[in-house]
């Protein structure tokens, strides 16, 4: 008598570990069936990666602090402030590398402030980053005088970077290329994946997120590592601000405001791909792509932007709910 000794598929575990990825694929299939000639094209998918590149940089950087159970509400306004600083310096005819480098230092400094206040002064991340959110926003308005900086203030090479890329191939008069902003986001993804998954520093951040007190008793310098993690997040916010200047050819004190909520949403979506419910940067990538596909696909389906917001919020809640139910 032959008995099939192969183990039965654990559907609950499959759903728990891959539910978000399966949902993403179903979303692609549904929209692709509706708009096969416009949605399921190489050009459109490269467009999607460019559209989510700035969000991706912020979300990947946000993952660094969220693995510890922390979060940063100030990333959006810090991105705006960094963008304003870059634009003001460019308008003053500072060399492009210097202007953009100083803008990145603004983000690093903002992250350092968050890290010190949260790690060494003991203020909760919610209260501390809510306070710095307001401070960074106020500084951005002061530096810019509440106005949008655009036009000749932004040098053409800075604008050209966002529209350029690496050419893949050409067909007739059409050239298909990987956008520069997509490349920046991909490099950021790889760097943070190495940081979190392949270094002692990353393993210690996960240890802090698992049990902060046990990590401290085990010799982990919890305060210092938390502060450094917020510096990484601030640097990511500043990089996103610089990318905004390049893509939009302008800077204003509010242009990064939507990044924070979407970045946290992307990380939460990615957390559903982990059995432990921990943030992972590759899961965050799937979350970012889900948000990008939703926006791109629903726009092609002529769905009103306000309805898009409702559907996006509902999908985020549903994904987290299903993940929570599958772990019970």
N, C-alpha and C positions, 0 to 999 in steps of 0.2 A: 504494500500500500504506500503510495507516494504522498507525502505530506509536504505542502509548500512551507518551507522554513523561512521564507523571506518575511521580515517584519512588516506589519501593517503600517500604512502611512498614518502618521500622527497629524491629523488635519488641524487639531487645535494648535499644535506647535508651529505647523506650517503657516497658519493664519497669523499667529502671534509674531513670528519673525519676518514674515514677508507680506503682511496685510497691506501696508502702505505702498510697497512696490507693486503689488497686484492691482491695488486701486489706481496707481499711476498709469499702469499699462492699460487698464480698462478705460480710463479717461482718454488716453491717446487713441484707442480704438474707436470709441464713441464719436469723438470729434473728427477723427480721420475718415470715418464712414460718411459723416455729414459734409465734409469739405475735403475730399480726396485730392483735388487738383491744386489746392492752395495750402492746406495744412501739412500734408504728408510729402513735403519736398525738402531737399537739402537746404535750399536757400531759406525757407521758413524756419527750419530748425536752427540754423546758424543765427537767424534773427532772434529767435527765442533766447539763445545763449547770450547774445549781446544785451537783450532786454533785461535779463536777470543777473548780469555780471556784477553790477554795483550792489544789488541786494545780496548776491552770493558772497561777496567779500565781507560784508557786514555780518552775515549769518555765520560764515565759517569762523570769523573772529569771535562772535558771540558764543560759539560752541566752547571756546576755551574756558570761559568763566562758568558756563552752565554745567560743565562736567563736575564742578565743585558744588553745585547746588545754588550758585549765585546767578545774578543777571545784571544787566546794565541798561537802564532806561535812557541814558543820556547819549547813546550812540548816534541817533538821528541829528540832534542839535550839534553834537561835536563834529559830525560830518559837514553840516552847514557852516559852522565856524571855520573849519579848516578850508572849505571852499572859498569863503569870504577872504580869509588871509591870503590864500594863493592868488585870488583875483586882484586884491588891493596891491600886492607886491608886483604882480605882472603889469598892472596899470602904471605903477611907478617905475617901470622899465628895469626891474631887477632881472638878472639872468634867469632863464626858465628853470634850470636845475636848482638854483638857489631858492627861488620862490616856492617851488613845489617841495623842496626839501624842508624849508621852514614850516610849510603847511603840515607836513607829516610830523614835525616836531611838536606842533600844537596839539595834534591828536595824542601823541605819546605823553605829553605833559598832562593833558586832560585825563588820560587813563591812569597816570601816576597819582593824580589828585584823588581820583575815585578809589584807587587801591589803598592809599594811605588812610583816607577817611574810613573806609570799610574795614580794613585789616587791623590797623593800629589804634584807631579811635573807637572801634567797636560799634559803629553805627550800621544799622541794617542796610543791605544793598538797595532795598526799595526806597527808603527814606533818603539815603545818601545820593543815589543816582537821580532821584526825583529833584533833589536840591541842585545838583550840578547841571541837570537838564535845563533848569530855569536860568542858572548862571551863564552857561555857555550860550544860550539863546539871547540873553541880554547883551552879552559881549559882542555877539555877531551883529546885532542891530546897531550897537554903538560904532563898531568898526566900519560898517557899511553905510552908516547914517540912515539905515532903514530902506536903502535903495538897492535895486538890482544893478549889478555891474556887468556890462555886456559890451558888444561891439568891438571897437578897436582896442579896448582895454585887455582883451584876451588875444594874445598873439596867434596868428594862423597856424603855426606848427602845433600848438596845443590842441586846437580844434581838429586839425588833420589827424591827430593820433587816434581819436575816437572813430573816425570814418575809415581809417586804414586797417590793414591786416595782412595776413600771409595768404597768398594766392594758392588755391588748390588746383583749379583747372579753369579753362575758358571754353565756352561753347558759343560760337558765333560772336555776337557783340556782348554777351553776358560773361562776367567774370565772377567765379565763386571763390570766396576767401574766408578764412577764419578771422573774425574781427579782433583787433588788438585788445579791446576790453575783455573779450572772452579769454584771451591768452593770459591776461593779468589775473582774472578770476581763477583760472585753472592752476596757475603757479601758486596762488594763495592757498587753494585747496590742497595741493600736494605738500606745501610747506607745513600747513597746520596738521595734515594727516601724519606726517613724519614726526612732528612735535608731540602730538598726543599719543600716537600708537607705537612709536619706535624709540622713544627716549625715556630715561628715568624721570625726567621732569613731568612728562605726560602721565606716567604711571602713578606718580605721587599726586597729581591733580585728581585722578580717579579715586585714589585712596582717600583724599580729603572729602570728595563727594560721597564716598561710601560711608565713612564714619570719621568725622573731623577730629573728635577727641582721641579715638584709637590711633589715628595717623599722627597726632601730636605726641602721644605716648610712645609711638614707635620711632620717634626721632625725626619726623618730617617737620620742616620749618614752615608751619602752616601760614603764618602771617606773611612771611616773605614771598612764598609762592602765590598766595592769593593776590598780593600787590602786583607781582610780575604778570600774572594772568590778566589783570585789568589793564596793564600797559599794552599787552598784545591786542586787547579789544579796542583800546583807544587808537592804536596804530591802524587797525583795520578800518575804523570809522574815518580816520583822516585820509586813508587811501581811497575810500569810497568818495569822500568829498572832492579830492583831486580828479577822480574819474568823472564826477558830475560836471565839474568845470569844463573838462574836455568834451564830454558828450553834448552838453547843452550850450556850450560857448558862452556861459554866463554864470553868475553866482548871486544868490539872494539868501537872506537870513532864514528862510523857511523851507528851502528845497529838499532838505534831508529829513523832514519831519515824519514821513511815512515809513522810513526804513526800520525804525525800532520795532514796531508791532509786527511787521512782516518778517523780520529776522527772527524774532522770538517764535513766531508761528512756524517758520521753517524748521527751527531746531526741535520744536515739540512734535511736528510731523515726523521728523527723523527718529525721534526717541521711540516711536512705536515699532521700529525695526530691531530694537534691542530687547532681548529677553529680560534683562535687568531694568529696562526702562531708563537707561542712561543715554545721554547725548553722545552721538558719534558723528564725526564730520562727514562720512559718506552717507549716513542717514540724512544729515542736514542738506546734502546735495540733492537727494531725492525730494525733500521738502521744498527746496528752492525751485526745482524743475516743475513740481506740481503747481506751485503758484504761478510760474511763468506760462505753463501750458494752459492753465485756466484763463489767465488774462488774454493770451493770444487767441485761444480757441473760441472763447465766448465773444471776443471782439469780431472774429470772422463770422460767427453765427448771429451777429448784429444784436447781441444782448446788451441792454442798457448798462452803463458803468455802475450805477447804483445797485442794480440787481446782481452784478458781478461781485460786489462787495458782500452782499448777503449770502450768495452761494459759496464764496470763498470761506467766510466765517463758519457756515454750516458744515462744510466739508472738514474743516479743521476740528471742530467739535466732534463730529462723527468719527473721524479717524482716531482721536484720543480716546473716545468712549469705547470703541470696539477693542482697542488695545487694552484698556483697563478691564473690560469684561473678560477678555481671553486669558487674563492672568489670575483670575479668581479661582 
